[in-house]
């Protein structure tokens, strides 16, 4: 493996791993109140496009890393879109009053 491939693969692994804690926390708690809908719309679309680019270019580090990140972002996005506002905690950590 040459240095360029090693750098690209390392960056892909580290960047993808960076999304795992957020996905785990969101799936575990089902809380999406503090997450930006627009950020996850853009992240999901962007990583889906990078995955498509990787497929066209035949670049496995791009395919795998962005495919995994797109899947994690899509899960969070679905949870954000389907969250019930009354179940979301408020900013101070409490629950909204009814």
Order of alpha helices (4+ residues) and beta strands (2+ residues): alpha-alpha-alpha
